[in-house]
Amino acid sequence: MADAATTRRFTPEAGCPRCTRLATARRRAAATRDHSAETDARVLISQHMHTEHGVTLEPGWT
């Protein structure tokens, strides 16, 4: 497998419903200051981006 691309910014992939759901979950958790849920969403986003889109999000990504 080729090396994954690396980025500091999370941008949901166009047309990917999982990206959309995860981004929405992260925004809602941040808005309600639910830090645990926000962390969970960030972990799931990182895993999803790597496995499904070949993108590795760098530590501290936004």
JOWOBEL-V637414 format. One record per residue. N is the residue number from 1. OMEGA is omega in degrees with one decimal (NA if undefined). Layout:
n = <N/N>
omega = <OMEGA/OMEGA>
This chain:
n = <1/2/3/4/5/6/7/8/9/10/11/12/13/14/15/16/17/18/19/20/21/22/23/24/25/26/27/28/29/30/31/32/33/34/35/36/37/38/39/40/41/42/43/44/45/46/47/48/49/50/51/52/53/54/55/56/57/58/59/60/61/62>
omega = <178.5/176.9/179.6/172.6/179.9/-179.9/177.3/-175.8/175.9/174.1/-179.8/177.5/179.5/177.0/179.7/-178.1/179.3/176.7/-178.5/-179.9/-179.3/178.4/178.3/179.2/179.3/179.5/179.8/179.1/179.0/-178.2/-179.7/180.0/175.5/-173.0/178.2/179.3/178.5/176.9/177.8/-179.6/179.6/178.3/179.7/177.2/-179.3/179.7/-179.0/-178.5/-178.8/-174.3/-174.8/-174.1/177.8/-179.5/176.3/178.1/-179.2/175.0/-179.9/-178.7/-179.8/NA>
